[in-house]
Amino acid sequence: MRFLSHDPSAEDTRKLEERLACLEEKLELMQQQLKQLVIENKKLRRDMKFFELMLLEEYHLLIQLLGRDQGDLSIHSIRDSPASRQSPNSE
């Protein structure tokens, strides 16, 4: 039966160092991926806000073209949405 000693052999040390280097490399790649995803998320939020505003403007234009009073219709304003509580230029 082989007993483990408290002093790791040179081979064990080398393997541990290789494993550590591999894990550090993976960590670096994941951190870069995370940064990229955060940037993409911010861009998608800005795009979504733009299209939301555009859609609301089109609804209001359609109502005007139909000759109806906007006060009688239930179209939500961008000011009513939680996303609008941030200023458009906050990012």
C-alpha positions as CSV (number, residue, x, y, z in Angstrom):
1,M,0.0,0.0,0.0
2,R,1.3,3.4,-1.0
3,F,1.2,6.1,1.6
4,L,0.9,9.8,0.7
5,S,3.7,11.9,2.0
6,H,3.3,15.5,3.1
7,D,5.9,16.7,0.6
8,P,4.6,16.6,-2.9
9,S,6.9,15.2,-5.5
10,A,8.3,17.3,-8.3
11,E,5.8,15.6,-10.7
12,D,2.9,16.4,-8.5
13,T,4.0,20.0,-8.2
14,R,4.4,20.3,-12.0
15,K,0.9,18.9,-12.5
16,L,-0.6,21.3,-10.0
17,E,1.2,24.2,-11.6
18,E,-0.1,23.2,-15.0
19,R,-3.6,22.9,-13.6
20,L,-3.4,26.3,-12.0
21,A,-2.1,27.9,-15.2
22,C,-5.0,26.3,-17.1
23,L,-7.5,27.6,-14.6
24,E,-6.1,31.1,-14.6
25,E,-6.3,31.1,-18.4
26,K,-9.9,30.0,-18.3
27,L,-10.7,32.7,-15.7
28,E,-9.1,35.4,-17.9
29,L,-11.2,34.2,-20.9
30,M,-14.4,34.2,-18.8
31,Q,-13.7,37.7,-17.5
32,Q,-13.2,38.9,-21.1
33,Q,-16.5,37.2,-22.1
34,L,-18.3,38.8,-19.2
35,K,-17.1,42.3,-20.1
36,Q,-18.2,41.7,-23.7
37,L,-21.6,40.5,-22.6
38,V,-22.1,43.6,-20.3
39,I,-21.3,45.9,-23.3
40,E,-23.7,44.0,-25.5
41,N,-26.4,44.1,-22.8
42,K,-26.1,47.9,-22.5
43,K,-26.4,48.2,-26.3
44,L,-29.5,46.0,-26.5
45,R,-31.1,48.0,-23.7
46,R,-30.5,51.3,-25.6
47,D,-31.8,49.7,-28.8
48,M,-34.9,48.4,-27.1
49,K,-35.6,51.9,-25.6
50,F,-35.2,53.5,-29.0
51,F,-37.7,51.0,-30.7
52,E,-40.1,51.4,-27.8
53,L,-40.1,55.2,-28.3
54,M,-40.5,54.8,-32.0
55,L,-43.4,52.4,-31.6
56,L,-45.2,54.8,-29.2
57,E,-44.7,57.6,-31.7
58,E,-46.2,55.4,-34.5
59,Y,-49.2,54.6,-32.3
60,H,-49.8,58.3,-31.5
61,L,-49.5,59.1,-35.2
62,L,-52.0,56.4,-36.1
63,I,-54.5,57.7,-33.6
64,Q,-54.1,61.2,-35.0
65,L,-54.7,59.8,-38.5
66,L,-57.8,58.0,-37.4
67,G,-59.1,61.3,-36.0
68,R,-59.6,60.1,-32.4
69,D,-58.9,61.8,-29.2
70,Q,-55.9,60.3,-27.6
71,G,-57.3,60.8,-24.1
72,D,-60.0,58.1,-24.7
73,L,-57.5,55.4,-25.7
74,S,-55.3,53.3,-23.5
75,I,-51.8,53.7,-24.9
76,H,-49.1,53.7,-22.3
77,S,-46.6,56.5,-22.3
78,I,-42.9,55.7,-22.1
79,R,-43.0,57.8,-18.9
80,D,-45.2,55.1,-17.3
81,S,-42.7,52.2,-17.8
82,P,-40.0,51.3,-15.2
83,A,-37.3,51.5,-17.9
84,S,-38.1,55.1,-18.5
85,R,-37.2,56.1,-15.0
86,Q,-33.6,56.3,-16.2
87,S,-32.7,59.3,-18.3
88,P,-32.1,58.4,-22.0
89,N,-28.5,59.6,-21.8
90,S,-27.7,57.9,-18.5
91,E,-25.3,55.4,-20.1
